[in-house]
């Protein structure tokens, strides 16, 4: 992933970035941090640019998304999604009262096809094709713990979350000082406002790059600028995300 650099305006940073991982109190974002900068740092503009693409169905398959989206999906579940196609079919059948006809209608195949997938008769069983395996996975993801997902999302948007990441961070200050980007582990409390921006952006179809911009701006304010108490004219570089985890509650 290419680096995301987010410029901020606040008050001065000491020359070295803080090493290691820390967790601070949950700060309220300043007005300028909420409004952002024009261009890449403006989350509102990012959301407007992506809204025209139409709403994307969530959740998505992990193979199709980056570390941030995978972390958000993990945070919105209390139980793991069934991993095998056989267990996913059992879940779909249970959700539809055991009706192979209803499952077939949902997946756009014939009832006989679903019956061949789940039959226990020797020699009669037929595995789904790759495109059908994907359709089954997407159907399960769309129906997995909907009430839990809604509750955890509302909690994150109201109370905030703890964001933990392993990624490449660096900075450049207005006075010319800089820190070469290096891999850091960071754990930081972020407010509900950031959760609302992340969820609104993903609802509008924002990809990993745009979600990274939101988190880079929030981390720049809360971690590198110590909640607005330090770091004047700081530019944060945030890239090469190896791990992203969101703890809610």
C-alpha positions as CSV (number, residue, x, y, z in Angstrom):
1,X,0.0,0.0,0.0
2,X,1.3,3.5,-0.8
3,X,2.0,5.8,2.1
4,X,-0.7,8.1,3.4
5,X,0.6,11.5,4.5
6,X,-1.8,13.7,6.5
7,X,-0.9,17.3,7.3
8,X,-2.2,18.7,10.6
9,X,-2.0,22.1,12.3
10,X,-1.4,22.1,16.0
11,X,1.1,23.1,18.5
12,X,5.0,21.6,18.4
13,X,6.3,18.1,18.5
14,X,9.5,17.1,20.3
15,X,12.1,15.9,17.8
16,X,11.7,12.2,18.3
17,X,8.5,10.2,17.9
18,X,7.4,8.3,21.0
19,X,8.7,4.7,20.7
20,X,6.6,1.6,21.4
21,X,3.0,1.2,22.1
22,X,0.8,3.3,24.5
23,X,-2.8,3.9,25.2
24,X,-4.0,7.4,26.1
25,X,-7.3,8.7,27.4
26,X,-9.9,9.1,24.8
27,X,-9.6,12.7,23.6
28,X,-12.2,14.9,21.8
29,X,-11.0,15.9,18.4
30,X,-10.3,19.6,17.9
31,X,-12.4,21.6,15.4
32,X,-9.6,21.7,12.9
33,X,-9.0,18.0,13.2
34,X,-12.8,17.4,12.7
35,X,-12.8,19.7,9.6
36,X,-9.5,18.3,8.3
37,X,-7.4,19.7,5.5
38,X,-8.4,20.1,1.9
39,X,-7.6,17.2,-0.3
40,X,-6.6,13.7,1.1
41,X,-7.1,14.6,4.7
42,X,-10.8,15.7,4.2
43,X,-12.9,12.8,5.2
44,X,-16.1,14.6,4.2
45,X,-14.7,15.1,0.7
46,X,-13.6,11.4,0.6
47,X,-17.1,10.3,1.5
48,X,-18.7,12.6,-1.1
49,X,-16.4,11.3,-3.8
50,X,-17.2,7.7,-3.1
51,X,-20.9,8.1,-2.5
52,X,-21.6,8.2,-6.3
53,X,-20.3,4.6,-6.6
54,X,-23.3,3.3,-4.7
55,X,-23.5,1.4,-1.4
56,X,-21.3,-1.6,-1.2
57,X,-22.7,-4.7,0.5
58,X,-21.1,-5.4,3.9
59,X,-19.5,-7.5,5.2
60,X,-17.1,-8.5,2.5
61,X,-15.0,-11.6,2.2
62,X,-11.7,-11.2,4.0
63,X,-9.8,-12.2,0.7
64,X,-11.3,-9.1,-0.9
65,X,-10.3,-6.5,1.7
66,X,-7.4,-5.0,3.5
67,X,-6.2,-5.1,7.1
68,X,-8.4,-2.3,8.3
69,X,-11.6,-3.8,7.0
70,X,-10.7,-7.2,8.3
71,X,-10.1,-5.7,11.7
72,X,-13.5,-3.9,11.7
73,X,-15.2,-7.2,10.7
74,X,-13.5,-9.1,13.6
75,X,-14.6,-6.3,16.0
76,X,-18.2,-6.7,15.0
77,X,-18.4,-10.4,15.7
78,X,-18.6,-12.3,19.0
79,X,-18.4,-15.8,17.3
80,X,-16.3,-16.8,14.3
81,X,-18.1,-17.3,10.9
82,X,-18.4,-20.9,9.8
83,X,-15.2,-21.7,7.8
84,X,-16.2,-24.7,5.7
85,X,-18.7,-24.7,2.8
86,X,-20.5,-27.6,4.5
87,X,-20.9,-25.8,7.8
88,X,-22.0,-22.6,5.9
89,X,-24.7,-24.6,4.1
90,X,-25.9,-26.0,7.4
91,X,-26.2,-22.5,8.8
92,X,-28.2,-21.3,5.7
93,X,-30.5,-24.2,5.9
94,X,-31.1,-23.6,9.7
95,X,-31.7,-19.9,9.0
96,X,-34.4,-20.9,6.4
97,X,-36.2,-23.6,8.4
98,X,-34.4,-26.4,6.7
99,X,-35.9,-25.5,3.3
100,X,-33.6,-26.4,0.4
101,X,-36.1,-24.5,-1.9
102,X,-35.7,-21.2,0.0
103,X,-31.9,-21.6,0.1
104,X,-31.9,-22.3,-3.6
105,X,-34.0,-19.2,-4.3
106,X,-31.6,-17.1,-2.2
107,X,-28.5,-18.4,-4.0
108,X,-30.1,-18.3,-7.5
109,X,-29.8,-22.0,-8.2
110,X,-32.2,-24.9,-8.5
111,X,-33.6,-26.7,-5.5
112,X,-32.1,-30.0,-6.9
113,X,-28.7,-28.4,-6.9
114,X,-28.8,-27.5,-3.2
115,X,-30.1,-31.0,-2.5
116,X,-27.1,-32.5,-4.3
117,X,-24.8,-30.3,-2.1
118,X,-26.2,-31.5,1.2
119,X,-27.4,-35.0,0.5
120,X,-25.9,-37.8,2.6
121,X,-26.6,-40.5,0.0
122,X,-23.4,-42.3,-1.1
123,X,-22.2,-41.2,-4.6
124,X,-25.0,-38.6,-5.0
125,X,-23.3,-35.6,-3.4
126,X,-21.9,-32.9,-5.6
127,X,-19.7,-30.0,-4.4
128,X,-20.6,-26.4,-5.3
129,X,-18.6,-24.8,-8.1
130,X,-16.1,-22.0,-7.1
131,X,-18.6,-19.2,-8.0
132,X,-21.3,-21.0,-5.9
133,X,-18.8,-21.4,-3.0
134,X,-18.3,-17.6,-3.1
135,X,-22.1,-17.0,-3.2
136,X,-22.6,-19.2,-0.2
137,X,-19.9,-17.4,1.8
138,X,-21.3,-14.0,1.0
139,X,-24.8,-15.1,2.0
140,X,-23.5,-16.4,5.3
141,X,-21.5,-13.2,6.0
142,X,-24.6,-11.0,5.2
143,X,-26.6,-13.0,7.8
144,X,-24.1,-13.6,10.6
145,X,-25.0,-12.0,13.9
146,X,-26.9,-8.9,12.5
147,X,-28.1,-7.8,16.0
148,X,-24.7,-8.2,17.5
149,X,-23.2,-6.2,14.6
150,X,-25.7,-3.4,15.0
151,X,-25.1,-3.2,18.8
152,X,-21.3,-3.1,18.6
153,X,-21.4,-0.5,15.8
154,X,-23.7,1.7,17.9
155,X,-21.4,1.2,20.9
156,X,-18.3,2.2,19.0
157,X,-20.0,5.2,17.5
158,X,-21.1,6.4,20.9
159,X,-18.1,5.5,23.1
160,X,-15.2,5.0,20.7
161,X,-12.7,2.1,20.5
162,X,-9.1,1.1,21.0
163,X,-7.2,0.9,17.8
164,X,-4.1,-1.4,17.7
165,X,-1.9,-1.5,14.7
166,X,1.5,-2.6,13.4
167,X,2.4,-0.3,10.5
168,X,5.0,2.0,9.1
169,X,4.9,5.5,10.6
170,X,6.9,8.6,10.1
171,X,6.5,12.3,10.3
172,X,7.8,15.6,8.9
173,X,7.4,18.9,10.7
174,X,7.1,22.4,9.3
175,X,10.5,23.4,10.7
176,X,12.2,20.8,8.6
177,X,12.7,18.1,11.2
178,X,11.6,14.6,10.3
179,X,11.6,11.0,11.3
180,X,12.3,8.2,8.8
181,X,9.3,6.0,8.5
182,X,9.7,2.8,10.6
183,X,7.4,0.0,11.7
184,X,5.8,0.7,15.0
185,X,3.2,-1.0,17.3
186,X,0.7,1.5,18.4
187,X,-2.4,1.2,20.7
188,X,-4.6,4.2,21.0
189,X,-8.0,5.1,22.3
190,X,-10.0,6.9,19.6
191,X,-13.3,8.7,20.1
192,X,-16.7,7.7,18.7
193,X,-16.4,10.4,16.1
194,X,-13.7,8.4,14.3
195,X,-15.9,5.3,14.4
196,X,-18.7,7.2,12.8
197,X,-16.4,8.5,10.1
198,X,-15.0,5.0,9.4
199,X,-18.5,3.4,9.2
200,X,-19.9,6.2,7.1
201,X,-17.0,5.9,4.7
202,X,-17.3,2.1,4.3
203,X,-21.1,2.4,3.8
204,X,-20.3,4.8,1.0
205,X,-17.9,2.3,-0.6
206,X,-14.6,3.7,0.7
207,X,-11.6,1.4,0.2
208,X,-8.5,0.8,2.4
209,X,-6.8,3.9,1.3
210,X,-9.6,6.2,2.4
211,X,-10.0,4.4,5.7
212,X,-6.3,4.8,6.2
213,X,-6.6,8.5,5.8
214,X,-9.3,8.7,8.5
215,X,-7.1,6.7,10.9
216,X,-3.9,8.6,10.1
217,X,-5.6,11.9,10.9
218,X,-7.0,10.5,14.1
219,X,-3.7,9.0,15.2
220,X,-1.8,12.1,14.3
221,X,-4.1,14.1,16.6
222,X,-4.4,11.7,19.5
223,X,-1.0,9.9,19.5
224,X,1.6,12.0,17.8
225,X,0.2,15.4,18.8
226,X,-0.9,14.2,22.2
227,X,-4.5,15.3,21.8
228,X,-3.6,18.7,20.3
229,X,-1.1,19.6,23.1
230,X,2.0,19.3,20.9
231,X,3.3,19.1,17.3
232,X,3.0,22.2,15.2
233,X,2.6,21.6,11.4
234,X,3.1,17.9,11.7
235,X,2.7,15.6,8.6
236,X,2.1,11.9,9.5
237,X,3.0,9.1,7.1
238,X,1.0,5.9,7.7
239,X,1.5,2.9,5.4
240,X,2.3,-0.8,5.0
241,X,-0.3,-1.9,7.6
242,X,0.6,-5.4,8.8
243,X,-2.1,-5.7,11.4
244,X,-5.2,-3.7,12.5
245,X,-7.4,-4.5,15.5
246,X,-10.4,-2.6,16.9
247,X,-11.5,-3.3,20.5
248,X,-15.0,-2.1,21.3
249,X,-16.2,-1.9,24.9
